[in-house]
Amino acid sequence: MSELNKIALKILSNGKGILAADESNGTMTKRLDKVNIKSSPENRLLFRETLFASNSMKDCIGGVILFDETINQTSNYGKTIPAMISETGAVPGIKVDTGAKDLANSLDEKITEGLDGLRERLKKYYELGARFTKWRGVYSIGEKYPSELAINSNAHALARYSALVQESGMVPIVEPEVLMDGEHSAEECLIKTSEVIKKCFEELIIHKIDLTGVILKPNMILAGTKSKNKIHNEEVASKTLECLKKSVPNEVPGIAFLSGGQSEVEATENLNIINRNNDTNFIMTYSYGRALQQSALKFWSKDIKDIKGTQNIFNHRAKMNTLAAQGKWSNELENK
């Protein structure tokens, strides 16, 4: 086993998943505004460290993706945030892309930027304690989209990012997100997502990436948010598994799904059915942001000093997802 493979397995094994706490300050401000909390560095830190100090970090969370502001902060417990996370047994990670910008010659689509100066930033993040990273490419589904240009450009960027990350001794999360927005059917989502993921791995192989030290973070196969033809959970699971079996090389140790606009329970239930039907060698787990944090954030906003109450809500959500990552979740356990 390579060192990178060991890190990937530490993050993903035993039903553990990834807490995506890497919202940019702009995104976090929108979330805090919605619950009438001032978005200051102190409040952003207070909410996040409340989750990082919860009991479920030891049992359910294998890795935490941080934002640049957070990885540089010291918690109110007197430890740096990466040290606080590491002490729970989870692995600190860092989002390293600088966001999606308009793609030249296809302005309705996006290309993710952040390669300039990345090698130097990775050295700094490694010294701060990060051992894995995240880079997100985004793709829309429409009559002409995603275009070949968007698919190729984002795959190339994800591969160049992955090469620099592995060179620095960290595991890259490769996140090609085909967005739920739109009227497309689940079948169209299956076709386009398969195309996107296949191209990503073609580029990763060209760039000599050690696939045993990569984590894929894809969307599940769902109909668009405006589609009249929604599909039931069993079909979400079967189409998602079909996509991954066709598109992902066997060397990849695991897949950590993004929730991509699903509700908390929906994201948990779909993950559970995927794992009940999982006939692959891939570990299938979660890398959720909102679908792990939303209820905790709402509760916390009513009284930001009620640390215990907020942690109880988060612990429940993390436990449900860890059960789902083992195919052991049920409605009865959800509502206990």
Residue pairs with C-beta under 8 A, 6 or more apart in sequence:
1 9
1 212
2 210
2 212
2 213
3 169
3 213
4 166
4 169
4 170
4 171
4 210
4 212
4 213
5 210
5 212
5 213
5 253
7 91
7 131
7 132
7 170
7 171
7 213
8 132
8 171
8 212
8 213
8 214
8 215
8 253
8 254
9 253
9 254
9 283
10 62
10 91
11 18
11 62
11 63
11 90
11 91
11 93
11 132
11 171
11 215
11 254
11 256
12 62
12 215
12 253
12 254
12 256
12 283
12 285
13 62
13 283
14 62
15 60
15 285
15 322
15 323
15 325
15 326
16 59
16 60
16 61
16 62
16 63
16 90
16 285
16 322
16 325
17 60
17 61
17 62
17 256
17 285
17 286
17 287
17 288
17 318
17 321
17 322
17 325
18 61
18 62
18 63
18 64
18 65
18 93
18 173
18 256
18 285
18 286
18 287
18 288
19 51
19 61
19 63
19 64
19 65
19 90
19 288
19 289
19 292
19 293
19 318
20 65
20 134
20 258
20 287
20 288
20 289
20 292
21 48
21 51
21 52
21 64
21 65
21 66
21 67
21 70
21 289
21 293
22 65
22 66
22 67
22 70
22 93
22 94
22 95
22 134
22 289
23 31
23 67
23 289
24 67
24 99
25 39
25 44
25 67
25 69
28 39
28 44
28 67
29 39
31 297
32 38
32 39
32 43
32 44
32 47
32 301
33 39
35 297
35 298
35 301
36 301
37 43
37 301
37 304
41 69
41 73
43 304
44 69
44 70
45 70
45 73
45 75
45 76
45 81
46 76
46 304
47 297
47 300
47 304
47 310
48 70
48 81
49 75
49 76
49 77
49 81
49 84
50 296
50 300
50 307
50 310
50 311
50 314
51 57
51 293
51 296
51 310
51 311
51 314
52 64
52 75
52 81
52 84
52 85
52 88
53 75
53 77
53 84
53 307
53 311
54 311
54 314
54 315
54 318
55 311
55 315
56 314
56 315
56 318
56 319
56 322
57 85
57 88
57 89
57 90
58 88
58 89
59 318
59 319
59 322
60 315
60 318
60 319
60 321
60 322
61 88
61 90
61 318
62 90
62 91
62 285
63 90
63 91
63 92
63 93
63 132
64 85
64 90
64 91
64 92
64 93
65 93
65 94
65 95
65 132
65 134
65 173
65 287
66 81
66 82
66 92
66 93
66 94
66 95
66 130
67 94
67 95
68 94
68 95
70 81
71 81
71 82
71 92
71 94
71 125
71 128
71 129
71 130
72 81
72 128
73 80
73 81
74 80
74 81
75 81
75 84
77 84
79 87
80 128
80 129
81 92
82 92
82 128
82 129
82 130
83 129
85 91
85 92
85 129
86 92
86 129
91 131
91 132
92 128
92 129
92 130
92 131
93 130
93 131
93 132
93 133
93 134
93 173
94 125
94 128
94 130
94 132
94 133
94 134
95 133
95 134
95 135
95 136
96 114
96 118
96 121
96 122
96 125
96 133
96 134
96 135
96 161
96 165
97 112
97 113
97 114
97 134
97 135
97 136
97 161
98 112
98 113
98 114
99 112
99 113
99 114
100 110
100 111
100 112
100 113
100 136
100 137
100 138
101 110
101 111
101 112
101 113
102 109
102 110
102 111
103 109
103 110
103 111
103 149
103 150
103 153
104 111
105 149
106 147
106 149
106 150
108 140
108 142
108 145
109 139
109 140
109 145
109 146
109 147
109 149
109 150
110 137
110 138
110 139
110 140
110 150
110 154
111 137
111 150
111 153
111 154
111 157
112 135
112 136
112 137
112 138
112 154
112 157
112 158
113 157
114 135
114 161
115 157
115 160
115 161
115 164
118 161
118 164
119 164
119 167
119 168
122 133
122 164
122 165
122 167
122 168
122 170
123 168
125 133
125 170
126 168
126 169
126 170
130 170
131 169
131 170
131 171
132 170
132 171
132 172
132 173
132 215
133 161
133 165
133 170
133 171
133 172
133 173
134 172
134 173
134 175
134 217
135 157
135 158
135 161
135 162
135 172
135 173
135 174
135 175
136 175
136 177
136 217
137 154
137 155
137 157
137 158
137 175
137 176
137 177
137 200
138 154
138 177
138 179
139 145
139 146
139 150
139 151
139 154
139 176
139 177
139 178
139 179
139 192
139 196
140 146
140 179
140 181
140 182
141 178
141 179
141 182
141 184
141 188
141 189
141 192
141 224
142 182
142 184
146 178
146 192
146 195
146 196
151 195
151 196
151 199
152 199
154 176
154 196
154 200
155 176
155 196
155 199
155 200
155 202
155 203
156 203
158 174
158 176
158 200
158 203
158 204
159 200
159 203
159 204
159 206
159 207
159 209
160 207
161 172
162 172
162 174
162 204
162 207
162 209
162 214
163 207
163 208
163 209
165 171
165 172
166 172
166 209
166 210
166 213
171 213
171 214
171 215
172 209
172 213
172 214
172 215
173 214
173 215
173 216
173 217
173 256
173 287
174 200
174 204
174 214
174 215
174 216
174 217
175 216
175 217
175 218
175 258
176 196
176 197
176 200
176 218
177 217
177 218
177 219
177 258
177 260
178 189
178 192
178 193
178 196
178 218
178 219
179 219
179 260
180 219
180 222
180 224
180 225
180 260
180 261
181 224
181 225
181 226
182 224
182 225
182 226
182 227
183 224
183 226
183 227
183 228
184 192
184 223
184 224
184 227
185 223
185 224
185 227
185 229
186 221
186 222
186 223
186 227
186 229
186 231
186 235
186 236
186 239
187 239
189 219
189 221
189 222
189 223
189 224
189 239
190 221
190 239
190 242
190 243
193 218
193 219
193 221
193 243
193 247
194 243
194 246
194 247
197 216
197 218
197 243
197 244
197 247
197 248
198 246
198 247
201 211
201 247
201 248
201 249
204 211
204 214
205 211
205 249
211 249
211 251
211 252
212 251
212 252
212 253
213 253
214 252
214 253
215 252
215 253
215 254
215 255
215 256
215 287
216 248
216 252
216 254
216 255
216 256
217 255
217 256
217 257
217 258
217 287
218 243
218 244
218 255
218 257
218 258
219 257
219 258
219 260
220 236
220 240
220 257
220 260
220 262
220 270
220 274
221 236
221 239
221 240
221 242
221 243
222 231
222 236
222 260
222 262
223 229
223 230
223 231
225 261
231 239
233 266
233 269
233 270
233 273
234 273
236 270
236 273
236 274
237 270
237 273
237 274
237 276
237 277
238 277
240 270
240 274
241 274
241 277
241 278
241 279
241 280
244 255
244 280
244 282
245 280
248 255
248 282
250 281
252 282
253 282
253 283
254 282
254 283
254 284
254 285
255 282
255 283
255 284
255 285
256 285
256 286
256 287
257 267
257 271
257 274
257 284
257 285
257 286
257 287
257 288
258 287
258 288
258 289
259 267
259 286
259 288
259 289
259 290
259 291
262 270
262 291
263 291
264 290
264 291
264 292
264 294
264 295
264 317
265 334
267 286
267 288
267 291
267 321
268 291
268 317
268 320
268 321
268 324
268 329
268 334
269 324
269 329
271 284
271 285
271 286
271 321
271 324
271 325
271 329
272 323
272 324
272 327
272 328
272 329
274 284
275 284
275 324
275 325
275 326
275 327
276 327
278 284
278 327
283 325
284 325
285 325
286 292
286 321
286 324
286 325
288 321
291 317
291 321
292 314
292 317
292 318
292 321
293 314
293 317
295 313
295 314
295 317
296 310
296 311
296 313
296 314
296 317
299 306
299 309
299 310
299 313
300 306
300 310
303 309
320 329
320 333
320 334
321 329
323 329
323 333
